[in-house]
Amino acid sequence: MDIKDLKYDANGLIPAIIQDAANGDVLMVAYMNEESLRRTLELGETVYWSRSRQEFWHKGETSGHTQKVSEIRYDCDADALLIKVEQEGAACHTGERTCFFRTLDQ
């Protein structure tokens, strides 16, 4: 499938679940548009679209916590991505290894 054929939302975005290629941990969720996905494929490291800043965000560009892409999959509806990465350092902006470090009380 070509990246143009993926199903982006009304804002031109597609959610990307980021997974550690080595152990399967879910590291984070981010959003991509066609251009950030194209940049990711060219660079071999993740590039996202920041919804809050309205700009491209090359993961690790300032922190050094890069994500080298191992594999990109898309789901059965072609409206979500699963990106397997080799994570260098913390994935979360809080300094945690994964963004999913908190538990919801039941």
N, CA, C and O atoms as CSV, one atom per row, in Angstrom:
chain,resi,resn,atom,element,x,y,z
A,1,MET,N,N,0.851,-1.184,0.000
A,1,MET,CA,C,0.000,0.000,0.000
A,1,MET,C,C,0.886,1.233,0.000
A,1,MET,O,O,1.929,1.260,0.654
A,2,ASP,N,N,0.478,2.225,-0.716
A,2,ASP,CA,C,1.170,3.507,-0.756
A,2,ASP,C,C,0.666,4.386,0.388
A,2,ASP,O,O,-0.492,4.275,0.790
A,3,ILE,N,N,1.515,5.245,0.904
A,3,ILE,CA,C,1.104,6.092,2.038
A,3,ILE,C,C,-0.060,7.021,1.678
A,3,ILE,O,O,-0.808,7.442,2.561
A,4,LYS,N,N,-0.215,7.334,0.423
A,4,LYS,CA,C,-1.340,8.177,-0.007
A,4,LYS,C,C,-2.673,7.451,0.136
A,4,LYS,O,O,-3.722,8.090,0.217
A,5,ASP,N,N,-2.637,6.110,0.167
A,5,ASP,CA,C,-3.857,5.320,0.233
A,5,ASP,C,C,-4.325,5.032,1.659
A,5,ASP,O,O,-5.393,4.453,1.854
A,6,LEU,N,N,-3.533,5.432,2.654
A,6,LEU,CA,C,-3.969,5.268,4.045
A,6,LEU,C,C,-5.157,6.185,4.311
A,6,LEU,O,O,-5.361,7.163,3.591
A,7,LYS,N,N,-5.934,5.876,5.331
A,7,LYS,CA,C,-7.126,6.670,5.660
A,7,LYS,C,C,-6.794,7.658,6.772
A,7,LYS,O,O,-6.810,7.315,7.954
A,8,TYR,N,N,-6.498,8.874,6.374
A,8,TYR,CA,C,-6.216,9.957,7.306
A,8,TYR,C,C,-7.541,10.570,7.758
A,8,TYR,O,O,-8.534,10.505,7.034
A,9,ASP,N,N,-7.559,11.165,8.952
A,9,ASP,CA,C,-8.790,11.783,9.443
A,9,ASP,C,C,-9.041,13.121,8.739
A,9,ASP,O,O,-8.309,13.490,7.821
A,10,ALA,N,N,-10.067,13.836,9.169
A,10,ALA,CA,C,-10.448,15.096,8.538
A,10,ALA,C,C,-9.339,16.144,8.608
A,10,ALA,O,O,-9.303,17.068,7.796
A,11,ASN,N,N,-8.438,16.001,9.575
A,11,ASN,CA,C,-7.299,16.924,9.706
A,11,ASN,C,C,-6.057,16.422,8.982
A,11,ASN,O,O,-4.988,17.023,9.084
A,12,GLY,N,N,-6.201,15.322,8.253
A,12,GLY,CA,C,-5.075,14.766,7.515
A,12,GLY,C,C,-4.116,13.970,8.375
A,12,GLY,O,O,-2.957,13.787,8.001
A,13,LEU,N,N,-4.583,13.489,9.537
A,13,LEU,CA,C,-3.726,12.775,10.483
A,13,LEU,C,C,-4.124,11.315,10.626
A,13,LEU,O,O,-5.270,10.933,10.389
A,14,ILE,N,N,-3.145,10.514,11.019
A,14,ILE,CA,C,-3.370,9.111,11.307
A,14,ILE,C,C,-2.642,8.792,12.622
A,14,ILE,O,O,-1.487,9.184,12.790
A,15,PRO,N,N,-3.302,8.083,13.560
A,15,PRO,CA,C,-2.621,7.739,14.813
A,15,PRO,C,C,-1.547,6.682,14.582
A,15,PRO,O,O,-1.701,5.781,13.757
A,16,ALA,N,N,-0.461,6.816,15.330
A,16,ALA,CA,C,0.647,5.875,15.247
A,16,ALA,C,C,0.947,5.357,16.644
A,16,ALA,O,O,1.279,6.126,17.546
A,17,ILE,N,N,0.826,4.045,16.814
A,17,ILE,CA,C,1.186,3.393,18.069
A,17,ILE,C,C,2.649,3.002,17.927
A,17,ILE,O,O,3.032,2.331,16.968
A,18,ILE,N,N,3.466,3.429,18.890
A,18,ILE,CA,C,4.900,3.171,18.814
A,18,ILE,C,C,5.247,2.054,19.780
A,18,ILE,O,O,4.959,2.137,20.974
A,19,GLN,N,N,5.868,1.006,19.250
A,19,GLN,CA,C,6.155,-0.202,20.015
A,19,GLN,C,C,7.650,-0.506,19.978
A,19,GLN,O,O,8.303,-0.351,18.945
A,20,ASP,N,N,8.182,-0.941,21.122
A,20,ASP,CA,C,9.575,-1.360,21.199
A,20,ASP,C,C,9.737,-2.643,20.387
A,20,ASP,O,O,9.079,-3.646,20.667
A,21,ALA,N,N,10.603,-2.610,19.394
A,21,ALA,CA,C,10.785,-3.764,18.512
A,21,ALA,C,C,11.390,-4.955,19.251
A,21,ALA,O,O,11.168,-6.101,18.863
A,22,ALA,N,N,12.149,-4.694,20.308
A,22,ALA,CA,C,12.828,-5.767,21.022
A,22,ALA,C,C,11.917,-6.534,21.970
A,22,ALA,O,O,11.983,-7.762,22.031
A,23,ASN,N,N,11.059,-5.819,22.720
A,23,ASN,CA,C,10.267,-6.517,23.744
A,23,ASN,C,C,8.753,-6.331,23.617
A,23,ASN,O,O,8.005,-6.911,24.405
A,24,GLY,N,N,8.284,-5.545,22.653
A,24,GLY,CA,C,6.851,-5.382,22.427
A,24,GLY,C,C,6.165,-4.353,23.308
A,24,GLY,O,O,4.955,-4.161,23.187
A,25,ASP,N,N,6.898,-3.683,24.192
A,25,ASP,CA,C,6.281,-2.645,25.034
A,25,ASP,C,C,5.711,-1.532,24.164
A,25,ASP,O,O,6.339,-1.115,23.191
A,26,VAL,N,N,4.523,-1.054,24.514
A,26,VAL,CA,C,3.969,0.120,23.850
A,26,VAL,C,C,4.635,1.333,24.477
A,26,VAL,O,O,4.547,1.541,25.687
A,27,LEU,N,N,5.297,2.129,23.659
A,27,LEU,CA,C,6.069,3.260,24.163
A,27,LEU,C,C,5.282,4.554,24.173
A,27,LEU,O,O,5.385,5.336,25.118
A,28,MET,N,N,4.496,4.790,23.133
A,28,MET,CA,C,3.769,6.053,23.028
A,28,MET,C,C,2.768,5.984,21.879
A,28,MET,O,O,2.754,5.039,21.091
A,29,VAL,N,N,1.937,7.013,21.815
A,29,VAL,CA,C,1.025,7.207,20.695
A,29,VAL,C,C,1.265,8.616,20.178
A,29,VAL,O,O,1.368,9.563,20.958
A,30,ALA,N,N,1.352,8.750,18.882
A,30,ALA,CA,C,1.563,10.061,18.272
A,30,ALA,C,C,0.733,10.124,16.992
A,30,ALA,O,O,0.045,9.166,16.639
A,31,TYR,N,N,0.806,11.244,16.312
A,31,TYR,CA,C,0.059,11.412,15.072
A,31,TYR,C,C,1.005,11.765,13.942
A,31,TYR,O,O,2.022,12.433,14.131
A,32,MET,N,N,0.636,11.294,12.765
A,32,MET,CA,C,1.426,11.562,11.574
A,32,MET,C,C,0.496,12.053,10.471
A,32,MET,O,O,-0.692,11.732,10.444
A,33,ASN,N,N,1.064,12.835,9.570
A,33,ASN,CA,C,0.361,13.149,8.335
A,33,ASN,C,C,1.178,12.536,7.200
A,33,ASN,O,O,2.206,11.905,7.445
A,34,GLU,N,N,0.735,12.716,5.990
A,34,GLU,CA,C,1.416,12.071,4.873
A,34,GLU,C,C,2.880,12.506,4.782
A,34,GLU,O,O,3.756,11.686,4.508
A,35,GLU,N,N,3.143,13.778,5.008
A,35,GLU,CA,C,4.515,14.291,4.914
A,35,GLU,C,C,5.403,13.762,6.041
A,35,GLU,O,O,6.559,13.417,5.796
A,36,SER,N,N,4.886,13.692,7.268
A,36,SER,CA,C,5.719,13.184,8.366
A,36,SER,C,C,6.013,11.695,8.175
A,36,SER,O,O,7.092,11.221,8.530
A,37,LEU,N,N,5.062,10.971,7.619
A,37,LEU,CA,C,5.296,9.558,7.322
A,37,LEU,C,C,6.338,9.420,6.217
A,37,LEU,O,O,7.205,8.548,6.284
A,38,ARG,N,N,6.259,10.264,5.217
A,38,ARG,CA,C,7.248,10.256,4.137
A,38,ARG,C,C,8.646,10.560,4.702
A,38,ARG,O,O,9.620,9.897,4.347
A,39,ARG,N,N,8.735,11.560,5.577
A,39,ARG,CA,C,10.019,11.910,6.199
A,39,ARG,C,C,10.554,10.753,7.056
A,39,ARG,O,O,11.755,10.484,7.068
A,40,THR,N,N,9.659,10.084,7.760
A,40,THR,CA,C,10.039,8.931,8.578
A,40,THR,C,C,10.649,7.842,7.702
A,40,THR,O,O,11.687,7.277,8.047
A,41,LEU,N,N,10.020,7.549,6.587
A,41,LEU,CA,C,10.514,6.521,5.675
A,41,LEU,C,C,11.880,6.907,5.097
A,41,LEU,O,O,12.759,6.057,4.952
A,42,GLU,N,N,12.051,8.172,4.772
A,42,GLU,CA,C,13.317,8.641,4.200
A,42,GLU,C,C,14.439,8.653,5.228
A,42,GLU,O,O,15.569,8.271,4.922
A,43,LEU,N,N,14.134,9.091,6.444
A,43,LEU,CA,C,15.137,9.261,7.498
A,43,LEU,C,C,15.457,7.962,8.233
A,43,LEU,O,O,16.581,7.760,8.693
A,44,GLY,N,N,14.457,7.081,8.341
A,44,GLY,CA,C,14.634,5.856,9.111
A,44,GLY,C,C,14.459,6.066,10.603
A,44,GLY,O,O,14.713,5.162,11.399
A,45,GLU,N,N,14.025,7.255,10.980
A,45,GLU,CA,C,13.687,7.605,12.363
A,45,GLU,C,C,12.330,8.293,12.338
A,45,GLU,O,O,11.930,8.865,11.325
A,46,THR,N,N,11.622,8.230,13.471
A,46,THR,CA,C,10.262,8.756,13.498
A,46,THR,C,C,10.214,10.278,13.428
A,46,THR,O,O,10.989,10.989,14.068
A,47,VAL,N,N,9.269,10.739,12.621
A,47,VAL,CA,C,8.939,12.160,12.504
A,47,VAL,C,C,7.427,12.244,12.623
A,47,VAL,O,O,6.703,11.611,11.854
A,48,TYR,N,N,6.952,13.020,13.579
A,48,TYR,CA,C,5.519,13.131,13.846
A,48,TYR,C,C,5.016,14.523,13.501
A,48,TYR,O,O,5.790,15.433,13.206
A,49,TRP,N,N,3.687,14.662,13.549
A,49,TRP,CA,C,3.066,15.970,13.437
A,49,TRP,C,C,2.566,16.341,14.826
A,49,TRP,O,O,1.742,15.631,15.403
A,50,SER,N,N,3.059,17.438,15.358
A,50,SER,CA,C,2.628,17.916,16.672
A,50,SER,C,C,1.315,18.665,16.524
A,50,SER,O,O,1.261,19.720,15.891
A,51,ARG,N,N,0.262,18.120,17.107
A,51,ARG,CA,C,-1.050,18.764,17.028
A,51,ARG,C,C,-1.072,20.058,17.838
A,51,ARG,O,O,-1.755,21.008,17.455
A,52,SER,N,N,-0.347,20.111,18.938
A,52,SER,CA,C,-0.358,21.319,19.779
A,52,SER,C,C,0.494,22.439,19.173
A,52,SER,O,O,0.102,23.606,19.220
A,53,ARG,N,N,1.638,22.099,18.614
A,53,ARG,CA,C,2.535,23.122,18.052
A,53,ARG,C,C,2.313,23.355,16.558
A,53,ARG,O,O,2.813,24.325,15.988
A,54,GLN,N,N,1.554,22.451,15.931
A,54,GLN,CA,C,1.289,22.539,14.491
A,54,GLN,C,C,2.586,22.584,13.684
A,54,GLN,O,O,2.776,23.440,12.820
A,55,GLU,N,N,3.478,21.626,13.998
A,55,GLU,CA,C,4.744,21.541,13.274
A,55,GLU,C,C,5.269,20.113,13.331
A,55,GLU,O,O,4.826,19.304,14.146
A,56,PHE,N,N,6.224,19.821,12.447
A,56,PHE,CA,C,6.846,18.505,12.444
A,56,PHE,C,C,7.734,18.361,13.673
A,56,PHE,O,O,8.297,19.332,14.178
A,57,TRP,N,N,7.842,17.122,14.137
A,57,TRP,CA,C,8.581,16.821,15.352
A,57,TRP,C,C,9.387,15.553,15.105
A,57,TRP,O,O,8.844,14.448,15.079
A,58,HIS,N,N,10.688,15.732,14.924
A,58,HIS,CA,C,11.600,14.593,14.751
A,58,HIS,C,C,11.955,14.111,16.148
A,58,HIS,O,O,12.688,14.785,16.871
A,59,LYS,N,N,11.443,12.958,16.530
A,59,LYS,CA,C,11.631,12.423,17.872
A,59,LYS,C,C,13.117,12.284,18.164
A,59,LYS,O,O,13.846,11.620,17.427
A,60,GLY,N,N,13.563,12.924,19.257
A,60,GLY,CA,C,14.943,12.832,19.685
A,60,GLY,C,C,15.851,13.912,19.138
A,60,GLY,O,O,17.032,13.958,19.485
A,61,GLU,N,N,15.330,14.778,18.296
A,61,GLU,CA,C,16.160,15.818,17.689
A,61,GLU,C,C,16.814,16.711,18.749
A,61,GLU,O,O,17.974,17.095,18.603
A,62,THR,N,N,16.091,17.035,19.789
A,62,THR,CA,C,16.671,17.872,20.852
A,62,THR,C,C,17.093,17.049,22.066
A,62,THR,O,O,18.079,17.382,22.724
A,63,SER,N,N,16.360,15.981,22.370
A,63,SER,CA,C,16.648,15.176,23.570
A,63,SER,C,C,17.702,14.100,23.344
A,63,SER,O,O,18.351,13.653,24.290
A,64,GLY,N,N,17.871,13.685,22.096
A,64,GLY,CA,C,18.758,12.565,21.805
A,64,GLY,C,C,18.079,11.208,21.960
A,64,GLY,O,O,18.695,10.170,21.720
A,65,HIS,N,N,16.806,11.218,22.361
A,65,HIS,CA,C,16.045,9.977,22.569
A,65,HIS,C,C,15.363,9.565,21.264
A,65,HIS,O,O,14.148,9.691,21.111
A,66,THR,N,N,16.157,9.081,20.351
A,66,THR,CA,C,15.682,8.792,19.000
A,66,THR,C,C,14.948,7.458,18.912
A,66,THR,O,O,15.047,6.608,19.797
A,67,GLN,N,N,14.218,7.305,17.831
A,67,GLN,CA,C,13.498,6.074,17.533
A,67,GLN,C,C,13.862,5.627,16.126
A,67,GLN,O,O,13.389,6.200,15.144
A,68,LYS,N,N,14.696,4.610,16.030
A,68,LYS,CA,C,15.071,4.044,14.733
A,68,LYS,C,C,13.982,3.062,14.323
A,68,LYS,O,O,13.660,2.138,15.070
A,69,VAL,N,N,13.424,3.259,13.157
A,69,VAL,CA,C,12.300,2.454,12.684
A,69,VAL,C,C,12.770,1.084,12.214
A,69,VAL,O,O,13.671,0.965,11.384
A,70,SER,N,N,12.134,0.053,12.767
A,70,SER,CA,C,12.392,-1.319,12.339
A,70,SER,C,C,11.353,-1.798,11.335
A,70,SER,O,O,11.666,-2.503,10.376
A,71,GLU,N,N,10.092,-1.393,11.584
A,71,GLU,CA,C,8.989,-1.875,10.739
A,71,GLU,C,C,7.786,-0.958,10.926
A,71,GLU,O,O,7.547,-0.448,12.021
A,72,ILE,N,N,7.036,-0.755,9.856
A,72,ILE,CA,C,5.785,-0.005,9.925
A,72,ILE,C,C,4.674,-0.896,9.382
A,72,ILE,O,O,4.756,-1.404,8.263
A,73,ARG,N,N,3.640,-1.076,10.191
A,73,ARG,CA,C,2.458,-1.836,9.787
A,73,ARG,C,C,1.249,-0.913,9.818
A,73,ARG,O,O,1.265,0.130,10.471
A,74,TYR,N,N,0.210,-1.307,9.110
A,74,TYR,CA,C,-1.062,-0.578,9.193
A,74,TYR,C,C,-2.162,-1.588,9.492
A,74,TYR,O,O,-2.037,-2.769,9.169
A,75,ASP,N,N,-3.238,-1.115,10.111
A,75,ASP,CA,C,-4.310,-2.023,10.529
A,75,ASP,C,C,-5.228,-2.376,9.367
A,75,ASP,O,O,-5.056,-1.889,8.250
A,76,CYS,N,N,-6.208,-3.232,9.648
A,76,CYS,CA,C,-7.106,-3.769,8.618
A,76,CYS,C,C,-7.941,-2.688,7.931
A,76,CYS,O,O,-8.345,-2.856,6.780
A,77,ASP,N,N,-8.201,-1.580,8.630
A,77,ASP,CA,C,-8.964,-0.475,8.041
A,77,ASP,C,C,-8.059,0.583,7.413
A,77,ASP,O,O,-8.546,1.539,6.810
A,78,ALA,N,N,-6.764,0.416,7.550
A,78,ALA,CA,C,-5.760,1.358,7.030
A,78,ALA,C,C,-5.916,2.753,7.634
A,78,ALA,O,O,-5.614,3.759,6.993
A,79,ASP,N,N,-6.402,2.794,8.907
A,79,ASP,CA,C,-6.573,4.101,9.554
A,79,ASP,C,C,-5.777,4.242,10.851
A,79,ASP,O,O,-6.037,5.144,11.647
A,80,ALA,N,N,-4.811,3.351,11.059
A,80,ALA,CA,C,-3.909,3.430,12.210
A,80,ALA,C,C,-2.614,2.721,11.849
A,80,ALA,O,O,-2.601,1.759,11.081
A,81,LEU,N,N,-1.518,3.223,12.425
A,81,LEU,CA,C,-0.210,2.641,12.173
A,81,LEU,C,C,0.353,2.006,13.441
A,81,LEU,O,O,0.066,2.452,14.552
A,82,LEU,N,N,1.145,0.977,13.262
A,82,LEU,CA,C,1.944,0.377,14.318
A,82,LEU,C,C,3.390,0.493,13.850
A,82,LEU,O,O,3.780,-0.086,12.836
A,83,ILE,N,N,4.176,1.254,14.610
A,83,ILE,CA,C,5.567,1.474,14.224
A,83,ILE,C,C,6.465,0.830,15.267
A,83,ILE,O,O,6.455,1.211,16.438
A,84,LYS,N,N,7.239,-0.150,14.826
A,84,LYS,CA,C,8.176,-0.829,15.720
A,84,LYS,C,C,9.517,-0.118,15.619
A,84,LYS,O,O,10.041,0.099,14.527
A,85,VAL,N,N,10.066,0.244,16.784
A,85,VAL,CA,C,11.278,1.046,16.806
A,85,VAL,C,C,12.327,0.481,17.754
A,85,VAL,O,O,12.027,-0.301,18.655
A,86,GLU,N,N,13.556,0.898,17.523
A,86,GLU,CA,C,14.649,0.704,18.467
A,86,GLU,C,C,14.753,2.034,19.216
A,86,GLU,O,O,15.246,3.023,18.673
A,87,GLN,N,N,14.290,2.049,20.455
A,87,GLN,CA,C,14.234,3.275,21.253
A,87,GLN,C,C,15.578,3.548,21.906
A,87,GLN,O,O,16.151,2.675,22.558
A,88,GLU,N,N,16.073,4.756,21.728
A,88,GLU,CA,C,17.292,5.211,22.402
A,88,GLU,C,C,16.860,6.165,23.512
A,88,GLU,O,O,16.340,7.245,23.230
A,89,GLY,N,N,17.069,5.781,24.767
A,89,GLY,CA,C,16.667,6.621,25.888
A,89,GLY,C,C,15.172,6.516,26.148
A,89,GLY,O,O,14.532,5.530,25.782
A,90,ALA,N,N,14.626,7.541,26.783
A,90,ALA,CA,C,13.212,7.565,27.161
A,90,ALA,C,C,12.325,7.924,25.976
A,90,ALA,O,O,12.690,8.765,25.154
A,91,ALA,N,N,11.164,7.290,25.889
A,91,ALA,CA,C,10.202,7.636,24.845
A,91,ALA,C,C,9.311,8.794,25.288
A,91,ALA,O,O,8.879,9.602,24.466
A,92,CYS,N,N,9.040,8.869,26.588
A,92,CYS,CA,C,8.108,9.868,27.123
A,92,CYS,C,C,8.829,11.182,27.438
A,92,CYS,O,O,9.977,11.190,27.881
A,93,HIS,N,N,8.123,12.294,27.196
A,93,HIS,CA,C,8.705,13.608,27.487
A,93,HIS,C,C,8.928,13.830,28.985
A,93,HIS,O,O,9.634,14.764,29.364
A,94,THR,N,N,8.335,12.981,29.849
A,94,THR,CA,C,8.520,13.093,31.296
A,94,THR,C,C,9.838,12.454,31.741
A,94,THR,O,O,10.255,12.611,32.889
A,95,GLY,N,N,10.483,11.738,30.829
A,95,GLY,CA,C,11.710,11.029,31.167
A,95,GLY,C,C,11.487,9.548,31.428
A,95,GLY,O,O,12.443,8.793,31.612
A,96,GLU,N,N,10.226,9.133,31.443
A,96,GLU,CA,C,9.911,7.710,31.610
A,96,GLU,C,C,10.214,6.976,30.305
A,96,GLU,O,O,10.173,7.563,29.224
A,97,ARG,N,N,10.513,5.708,30.424
A,97,ARG,CA,C,10.822,4.898,29.251
A,97,ARG,C,C,9.632,4.812,28.295
A,97,ARG,O,O,9.802,4.853,27.076
A,98,THR,N,N,8.426,4.693,28.856
A,98,THR,CA,C,7.191,4.615,28.066
A,98,THR,C,C,6.210,5.662,28.583
A,98,THR,O,O,6.266,6.043,29.752
A,99,CYS,N,N,5.326,6.120,27.732
A,99,CYS,CA,C,4.293,7.067,28.160
A,99,CYS,C,C,3.214,6.382,29.000
A,99,CYS,O,O,2.434,7.052,29.677
A,100,PHE,N,N,3.169,5.056,28.958
A,100,PHE,CA,C,2.139,4.299,29.670
A,100,PHE,C,C,2.691,3.748,30.982
A,100,PHE,O,O,2.756,2.535,31.178
A,101,PHE,N,N,3.087,4.654,31.878
A,101,PHE,CA,C,3.681,4.255,33.155
A,101,PHE,C,C,2.717,4.418,34.330
A,101,PHE,O,O,3.064,4.078,35.462
A,102,ARG,N,N,1.513,4.934,34.075
A,102,ARG,CA,C,0.529,5.118,35.147
A,102,ARG,C,C,-0.626,4.145,34.999
A,102,ARG,O,O,-0.956,3.715,33.894
A,103,THR,N,N,-1.240,3.801,36.132
A,103,THR,CA,C,-2.348,2.872,36.164
A,103,THR,C,C,-3.616,3.615,36.574
A,103,THR,O,O,-3.596,4.418,37.507
A,104,LEU,N,N,-4.700,3.352,35.887
A,104,LEU,CA,C,-5.990,3.957,36.213
A,104,LEU,C,C,-6.617,3.211,37.378
A,104,LEU,O,O,-6.724,1.985,37.349
A,105,ASP,N,N,-7.032,3.944,38.405
A,105,ASP,CA,C,-7.673,3.309,39.571
A,105,ASP,C,C,-9.010,2.712,39.156
A,105,ASP,O,O,-9.734,3.277,38.336
A,106,GLN,N,N,-9.323,1.553,39.739
A,106,GLN,CA,C,-10.592,0.878,39.408
A,106,GLN,C,C,-11.572,0.992,40.549
A,106,GLN,O,O,-12.691,0.487,40.454
